[in-house]
């Protein structure tokens, strides 16, 4: 039994909290974590945490996505409550780290799939096809960045039909002063005075073009969610020590500063490892590879003759690490991303690099959200002659139409961990879904961190 330690669980994954506590042979901390009628979170810790190491388990999952932010706010409040209760050290245990797919990069290059409104019952809006097709002779060229329309011509035609606008904003190669600067006003005032006039940012004519379409070169500013989440977690309990440090005796000041520094984050398989650099506290990024490797060795017959495949270039390093350690062949699926509309996510055509004919294929990825990547990859592998297709994923989020998409896909087995609750997914996918337990890994990580032991053995998957 581990002493002087408290495991505090959130509401996101109660079963995982119970499994970790059983592995550590200690009860979960008694607490009250509910909401007021106004929607505000209420946290009350009923057990003493003074001078103890507190590990708060709260995964980044909200079912349909509506509760994810609530769970994260609960986590911040629990951290603050523990620091206020004079905990010696507070460690946030996040099997699936929230917002790790939104780094400080343009959103059309990285990030989680955008939310779509629910579709009608029985309607199938997902597809496994690669759209648009790769350009080739006698193949129509896609709209690309032109959006298939010219906003200037559409505004011009509408203005001429109304009879209240000029034929062109240019007269003899110069701006039409009567249209743009009538009565000595600027362009914006002119638009208000003359409804028929327009510019490339004419928002009063939106009814004509239905919606404003951004042109090439338009900069879409994106919030830096990854940095913000890291700062919120780091600072959730720092103010308590900061305020008391100025008025306490020297020995207590040292203890307070030690308490303020005593924060840590334990997570698994970060989608973007660069997220670790956003923190001012230690981050232990555990690997799910040992579990995936063990499953391959124990449940896939003749795995030495199989092919381990990365569904995209971003996961190549993750897949090759397993392939090299097991002496298995490796293949790669390359995505050629070309946007169809500048306001939508980029579609991609997929191309296989490697031979999979009559062989067992093992797709390796870190997260399955909408399931679009792995299901399209499975379709491509089946088309190329794969005998059987497995998909091994660390985090099975399965949002949107993911369950229906996976059921209709060419996947024979989908293996995930219980970093997020999988009971509902298991009920819908049946024998097609296999769930691996990560509770022993996190229990051992908590034990080693508490005793000041190295956890590098947990990183070893060779």
BASE-40440 format. One record per residue (C-alpha): x, y, z; residue number from 1. Coordinates in steps of 0.2 Angstrom, whole numbers. Example, Ala and Ser with C-alpha at 12.3 -4.5 7.8 and 13.67 -1.06 7.14 Angstrom:
2
(atom (62; -22; 39); 1)
(atom (68; -5; 36); 2)
This chain:
462
(atom (0; 0; 0); 1)
(atom (6; 17; -5); 2)
(atom (6; 30; 10); 3)
(atom (4; 48; 11); 4)
(atom (-4; 49; -6); 5)
(atom (-22; 54; -12); 6)
(atom (-30; 49; -28); 7)
(atom (-44; 62; -33); 8)
(atom (-55; 57; -47); 9)
(atom (-65; 69; -58); 10)
(atom (-82; 64; -67); 11)
(atom (-75; 61; -84); 12)
(atom (-69; 43; -81); 13)
(atom (-75; 35; -65); 14)
(atom (-70; 17; -70); 15)
(atom (-52; 22; -73); 16)
(atom (-51; 30; -56); 17)
(atom (-57; 15; -48); 18)
(atom (-45; 4; -57); 19)
(atom (-30; 15; -53); 20)
(atom (-35; 15; -35); 21)
(atom (-37; -4; -34); 22)
(atom (-19; -6; -42); 23)
(atom (-12; 6; -29); 24)
(atom (-22; -3; -15); 25)
(atom (-30; 13; -8); 26)
(atom (-47; 21; -8); 27)
(atom (-52; 36; -19); 28)
(atom (-53; 53; -11); 29)
(atom (-70; 57; -5); 30)
(atom (-76; 73; -13); 31)
(atom (-92; 82; -20); 32)
(atom (-91; 87; -38); 33)
(atom (-107; 94; -44); 34)
(atom (-115; 109; -53); 35)
(atom (-126; 123; -47); 36)
(atom (-142; 126; -56); 37)
(atom (-133; 141; -64); 38)
(atom (-121; 129; -72); 39)
(atom (-106; 133; -61); 40)
(atom (-95; 119; -54); 41)
(atom (-95; 115; -36); 42)
(atom (-80; 106; -28); 43)
(atom (-78; 100; -10); 44)
(atom (-64; 89; -4); 45)
(atom (-70; 79; 11); 46)
(atom (-54; 71; 15); 47)
(atom (-38; 80; 22); 48)
(atom (-25; 83; 9); 49)
(atom (-13; 93; 20); 50)
(atom (5; 88; 16); 51)
(atom (1; 74; 4); 52)
(atom (4; 71; -14); 53)
(atom (-13; 72; -23); 54)
(atom (-15; 65; -40); 55)
(atom (-31; 71; -50); 56)
(atom (-37; 59; -64); 57)
(atom (-47; 68; -77); 58)
(atom (-46; 63; -95); 59)
(atom (-50; 75; -109); 60)
(atom (-66; 67; -115); 61)
(atom (-84; 73; -115); 62)
(atom (-94; 60; -124); 63)
(atom (-102; 71; -138); 64)
(atom (-90; 85; -134); 65)
(atom (-102; 96; -124); 66)
(atom (-94; 91; -107); 67)
(atom (-76; 92; -112); 68)
(atom (-74; 110; -106); 69)
(atom (-84; 107; -90); 70)
(atom (-72; 93; -86); 71)
(atom (-57; 104; -89); 72)
(atom (-64; 117; -78); 73)
(atom (-68; 104; -64); 74)
(atom (-50; 99; -65); 75)
(atom (-44; 117; -63); 76)
(atom (-55; 120; -48); 77)
(atom (-50; 103; -40); 78)
(atom (-31; 108; -42); 79)
(atom (-35; 125; -34); 80)
(atom (-45; 117; -20); 81)
(atom (-30; 105; -16); 82)
(atom (-18; 119; -16); 83)
(atom (-29; 129; -4); 84)
(atom (-30; 113; 7); 85)
(atom (-11; 114; 8); 86)
(atom (-7; 99; -2); 87)
(atom (12; 96; -4); 88)
(atom (11; 92; -22); 89)
(atom (-3; 91; -35); 90)
(atom (-1; 81; -51); 91)
(atom (-14; 81; -65); 92)
(atom (-16; 64; -73); 93)
(atom (-23; 67; -90); 94)
(atom (-24; 50; -100); 95)
(atom (-30; 60; -115); 96)
(atom (-24; 78; -114); 97)
(atom (-37; 91; -120); 98)
(atom (-33; 103; -134); 99)
(atom (-17; 94; -138); 100)
(atom (-22; 94; -156); 101)
(atom (-23; 113; -157); 102)
(atom (-5; 119; -156); 103)
(atom (1; 136; -161); 104)
(atom (-1; 133; -180); 105)
(atom (-14; 138; -193); 106)
(atom (-30; 128; -190); 107)
(atom (-31; 122; -208); 108)
(atom (-14; 113; -206); 109)
(atom (-18; 104; -189); 110)
(atom (-31; 102; -177); 111)
(atom (-47; 91; -173); 112)
(atom (-61; 90; -185); 113)
(atom (-73; 104; -185); 114)
(atom (-91; 101; -178); 115)
(atom (-105; 97; -189); 116)
(atom (-123; 99; -185); 117)
(atom (-132; 82; -183); 118)
(atom (-139; 74; -199); 119)
(atom (-156; 67; -202); 120)
(atom (-160; 50; -196); 121)
(atom (-153; 36; -208); 122)
(atom (-144; 49; -218); 123)
(atom (-126; 45; -223); 124)
(atom (-115; 60; -225); 125)
(atom (-98; 52; -223); 126)
(atom (-88; 44; -237); 127)
(atom (-72; 34; -239); 128)
(atom (-68; 42; -256); 129)
(atom (-53; 53; -259); 130)
(atom (-60; 70; -264); 131)
(atom (-54; 79; -275); 132)
(atom (-46; 66; -287); 133)
(atom (-27; 68; -291); 134)
(atom (-25; 79; -306); 135)
(atom (-21; 69; -322); 136)
(atom (-24; 71; -341); 137)
(atom (-42; 72; -346); 138)
(atom (-47; 74; -327); 139)
(atom (-57; 90; -324); 140)
(atom (-48; 102; -313); 141)
(atom (-55; 106; -296); 142)
(atom (-61; 123; -290); 143)
(atom (-46; 124; -279); 144)
(atom (-43; 141; -271); 145)
(atom (-55; 150; -283); 146)
(atom (-69; 143; -273); 147)
(atom (-78; 140; -290); 148)
(atom (-84; 158; -290); 149)
(atom (-79; 176; -293); 150)
(atom (-86; 187; -280); 151)
(atom (-82; 203; -290); 152)
(atom (-92; 197; -305); 153)
(atom (-106; 192; -295); 154)
(atom (-107; 209; -286); 155)
(atom (-105; 218; -302); 156)
(atom (-119; 208; -311); 157)
(atom (-131; 211; -296); 158)
(atom (-127; 229; -296); 159)
(atom (-131; 231; -314); 160)
(atom (-147; 222; -312); 161)
(atom (-153; 234; -299); 162)
(atom (-148; 248; -310); 163)
(atom (-141; 258; -295); 164)
(atom (-122; 254; -298); 165)
(atom (-109; 258; -311); 166)
(atom (-103; 246; -324); 167)
(atom (-86; 245; -316); 168)
(atom (-77; 251; -301); 169)
(atom (-63; 256; -313); 170)
(atom (-65; 270; -326); 171)
(atom (-51; 272; -339); 172)
(atom (-39; 262; -327); 173)
(atom (-43; 273; -312); 174)
(atom (-55; 271; -298); 175)
(atom (-72; 278; -301); 176)
(atom (-73; 293; -290); 177)
(atom (-91; 295; -291); 178)
(atom (-94; 277; -285); 179)
(atom (-81; 276; -272); 180)
(atom (-79; 294; -265); 181)
(atom (-95; 303; -269); 182)
(atom (-98; 319; -259); 183)
(atom (-80; 318; -253); 184)
(atom (-83; 304; -242); 185)
(atom (-72; 288; -239); 186)
(atom (-76; 271; -247); 187)
(atom (-86; 265; -232); 188)
(atom (-97; 280; -231); 189)
(atom (-99; 279; -250); 190)
(atom (-106; 261; -248); 191)
(atom (-119; 267; -236); 192)
(atom (-124; 282; -247); 193)
(atom (-124; 272; -263); 194)
(atom (-131; 254; -260); 195)
(atom (-125; 250; -278); 196)
(atom (-107; 253; -275); 197)
(atom (-96; 239; -268); 198)
(atom (-78; 234; -263); 199)
(atom (-70; 217; -260); 200)
(atom (-76; 219; -242); 201)
(atom (-94; 224; -246); 202)
(atom (-104; 216; -232); 203)
(atom (-120; 225; -236); 204)
(atom (-122; 215; -251); 205)
(atom (-120; 198; -242); 206)
(atom (-138; 194; -247); 207)
(atom (-132; 194; -265); 208)
(atom (-118; 182; -263); 209)
(atom (-126; 172; -248); 210)
(atom (-110; 173; -238); 211)
(atom (-93; 181; -238); 212)
(atom (-80; 170; -246); 213)
(atom (-62; 173; -241); 214)
(atom (-50; 175; -255); 215)
(atom (-33; 168; -257); 216)
(atom (-21; 176; -245); 217)
(atom (-34; 180; -232); 218)
(atom (-26; 177; -214); 219)
(atom (-37; 167; -203); 220)
(atom (-32; 171; -185); 221)
(atom (-33; 156; -173); 222)
(atom (-32; 156; -154); 223)
(atom (-17; 147; -147); 224)
(atom (-27; 134; -137); 225)
(atom (-13; 123; -133); 226)
(atom (-3; 137; -124); 227)
(atom (-19; 143; -115); 228)
(atom (-23; 126; -108); 229)
(atom (-5; 123; -102); 230)
(atom (-5; 140; -93); 231)
(atom (-22; 137; -85); 232)
(atom (-16; 120; -78); 233)
(atom (1; 127; -72); 234)
(atom (-7; 142; -64); 235)
(atom (-22; 134; -56); 236)
(atom (-14; 133; -39); 237)
(atom (1; 145; -40); 238)
(atom (-8; 161; -33); 239)
(atom (-11; 153; -16); 240)
(atom (8; 150; -13); 241)
(atom (13; 167; -21); 242)
(atom (1; 177; -9); 243)
(atom (7; 169; 7); 244)
(atom (25; 169; 3); 245)
(atom (27; 187; 7); 246)
(atom (20; 186; 25); 247)
(atom (26; 169; 32); 248)
(atom (42; 165; 41); 249)
(atom (57; 159; 32); 250)
(atom (54; 141; 34); 251)
(atom (36; 142; 29); 252)
(atom (41; 152; 14); 253)
(atom (52; 138; 8); 254)
(atom (38; 126; 11); 255)
(atom (26; 137; 1); 256)
(atom (37; 139; -13); 257)
(atom (40; 120; -14); 258)
(atom (21; 118; -14); 259)
(atom (20; 131; -28); 260)
(atom (33; 121; -38); 261)
(atom (25; 104; -34); 262)
(atom (15; 103; -49); 263)
(atom (16; 90; -63); 264)
(atom (7; 83; -78); 265)
(atom (6; 65; -83); 266)
(atom (-2; 60; -99); 267)
(atom (-1; 47; -113); 268)
(atom (3; 49; -132); 269)
(atom (2; 67; -135); 270)
(atom (-4; 71; -152); 271)
(atom (9; 85; -154); 272)
(atom (24; 82; -143); 273)
(atom (28; 101; -144); 274)
(atom (14; 104; -131); 275)
(atom (26; 98; -118); 276)
(atom (36; 114; -121); 277)
(atom (21; 125; -117); 278)
(atom (22; 120; -98); 279)
(atom (33; 127; -85); 280)
(atom (31; 111; -75); 281)
(atom (37; 93; -78); 282)
(atom (27; 84; -91); 283)
(atom (28; 65; -91); 284)
(atom (21; 58; -108); 285)
(atom (18; 40; -106); 286)
(atom (17; 28; -121); 287)
(atom (4; 16; -126); 288)
(atom (16; 7; -138); 289)
(atom (20; -7; -125); 290)
(atom (1; -12; -124); 291)
(atom (-1; -11; -143); 292)
(atom (15; -21; -146); 293)
(atom (9; -34; -133); 294)
(atom (-7; -36; -142); 295)
(atom (1; -39; -159); 296)
(atom (12; -52; -152); 297)
(atom (-1; -61; -143); 298)
(atom (-17; -60; -154); 299)
(atom (-11; -58; -172); 300)
(atom (-6; -74; -180); 301)
(atom (11; -74; -190); 302)
(atom (13; -56; -185); 303)
(atom (31; -57; -192); 304)
(atom (24; -58; -210); 305)
(atom (12; -43; -207); 306)
(atom (15; -25; -212); 307)
(atom (14; -10; -200); 308)
(atom (6; 5; -208); 309)
(atom (5; 23; -204); 310)
(atom (-11; 31; -210); 311)
(atom (-2; 48; -213); 312)
(atom (16; 55; -213); 313)
(atom (13; 63; -196); 314)
(atom (12; 46; -188); 315)
(atom (27; 38; -197); 316)
(atom (39; 39; -182); 317)
(atom (26; 32; -171); 318)
(atom (23; 17; -182); 319)
(atom (41; 14; -187); 320)
(atom (46; 13; -168); 321)
(atom (35; -2; -166); 322)
(atom (40; -10; -183); 323)
(atom (58; -8; -180); 324)
(atom (57; -16; -162); 325)
(atom (47; -31; -169); 326)
(atom (57; -33; -185); 327)
(atom (41; -31; -196); 328)
(atom (39; -22; -213); 329)
(atom (33; -5; -214); 330)
(atom (22; 5; -226); 331)
(atom (16; 22; -227); 332)
(atom (0; 31; -234); 333)
(atom (4; 48; -241); 334)
(atom (-9; 61; -241); 335)
(atom (-9; 75; -254); 336)
(atom (-19; 89; -246); 337)
(atom (-28; 102; -258); 338)
(atom (-42; 113; -252); 339)
(atom (-58; 113; -261); 340)
(atom (-65; 128; -252); 341)
(atom (-54; 140; -242); 342)
(atom (-68; 140; -228); 343)
(atom (-68; 121; -226); 344)
(atom (-56; 108; -220); 345)
(atom (-44; 102; -233); 346)
(atom (-48; 85; -242); 347)
(atom (-34; 74; -247); 348)
(atom (-31; 60; -260); 349)
(atom (-22; 45; -252); 350)
(atom (-7; 35; -260); 351)
(atom (0; 19; -253); 352)
(atom (19; 17; -252); 353)
(atom (23; -1; -250); 354)
(atom (17; -19; -254); 355)
(atom (2; -26; -245); 356)
(atom (-5; -39; -257); 357)
(atom (-12; -54; -247); 358)
(atom (-4; -48; -231); 359)
(atom (-11; -44; -214); 360)
(atom (-10; -25; -212); 361)
(atom (-9; -16; -195); 362)
(atom (-13; 2; -195); 363)
(atom (-5; 12; -180); 364)
(atom (-11; 29; -175); 365)
(atom (-13; 39; -159); 366)
(atom (-31; 45; -159); 367)
(atom (-47; 41; -169); 368)
(atom (-59; 55; -168); 369)
(atom (-71; 55; -182); 370)
(atom (-63; 39; -189); 371)
(atom (-61; 47; -206); 372)
(atom (-42; 44; -208); 373)
(atom (-41; 25; -202); 374)
(atom (-57; 21; -212); 375)
(atom (-51; 28; -228); 376)
(atom (-34; 20; -225); 377)
(atom (-43; 4; -223); 378)
(atom (-52; 6; -239); 379)
(atom (-36; 9; -248); 380)
(atom (-28; -6; -241); 381)
(atom (-42; -17; -245); 382)
(atom (-42; -10; -263); 383)
(atom (-23; -14; -264); 384)
(atom (-26; -32; -259); 385)
(atom (-24; -33; -240); 386)
(atom (-29; -50; -233); 387)
(atom (-35; -43; -216); 388)
(atom (-34; -26; -208); 389)
(atom (-31; -21; -190); 390)
(atom (-31; -3; -183); 391)
(atom (-22; 0; -166); 392)
(atom (-26; 17; -159); 393)
(atom (-21; 24; -142); 394)
(atom (-36; 36; -139); 395)
(atom (-53; 31; -146); 396)
(atom (-64; 46; -146); 397)
(atom (-76; 42; -159); 398)
(atom (-86; 58; -161); 399)
(atom (-99; 62; -174); 400)
(atom (-102; 48; -187); 401)
(atom (-87; 38; -182); 402)
(atom (-96; 23; -175); 403)
(atom (-107; 21; -191); 404)
(atom (-91; 25; -202); 405)
(atom (-81; 11; -193); 406)
(atom (-95; -2; -194); 407)
(atom (-96; 1; -213); 408)
(atom (-78; 1; -216); 409)
(atom (-66; -13; -221); 410)
(atom (-58; -14; -204); 411)
(atom (-58; -31; -196); 412)
(atom (-52; -26; -179); 413)
(atom (-51; -10; -170); 414)
(atom (-40; -10; -154); 415)
(atom (-40; 5; -142); 416)
(atom (-36; 9; -124); 417)
(atom (-48; 15; -111); 418)
(atom (-40; 32; -110); 419)
(atom (-58; 38; -112); 420)
(atom (-74; 28; -108); 421)
(atom (-77; 14; -120); 422)
(atom (-93; 6; -114); 423)
(atom (-105; 14; -126); 424)
(atom (-93; 12; -140); 425)
(atom (-91; -7; -136); 426)
(atom (-110; -9; -136); 427)
(atom (-111; -2; -153); 428)
(atom (-96; -9; -161); 429)
(atom (-97; -26; -153); 430)
(atom (-83; -39; -156); 431)
(atom (-75; -27; -169); 432)
(atom (-69; -16; -154); 433)
(atom (-55; -22; -142); 434)
(atom (-51; -12; -127); 435)
(atom (-34; -12; -118); 436)
(atom (-33; -7; -100); 437)
(atom (-20; 7; -96); 438)
(atom (-24; 8; -77); 439)
(atom (-8; -3; -72); 440)
(atom (3; 9; -82); 441)
(atom (-4; 25; -74); 442)
(atom (-4; 17; -57); 443)
(atom (14; 12; -59); 444)
(atom (18; 30; -65); 445)
(atom (10; 37; -50); 446)
(atom (19; 26; -38); 447)
(atom (36; 30; -46); 448)
(atom (33; 48; -46); 449)
(atom (27; 48; -28); 450)
(atom (43; 38; -22); 451)
(atom (55; 49; -33); 452)
(atom (59; 34; -44); 453)
(atom (63; 35; -63); 454)
(atom (49; 31; -74); 455)
(atom (60; 29; -90); 456)
(atom (56; 10; -89); 457)
(atom (38; 14; -94); 458)
(atom (45; 23; -109); 459)
(atom (54; 7; -115); 460)
(atom (44; -2; -128); 461)
(atom (59; -12; -136); 462)
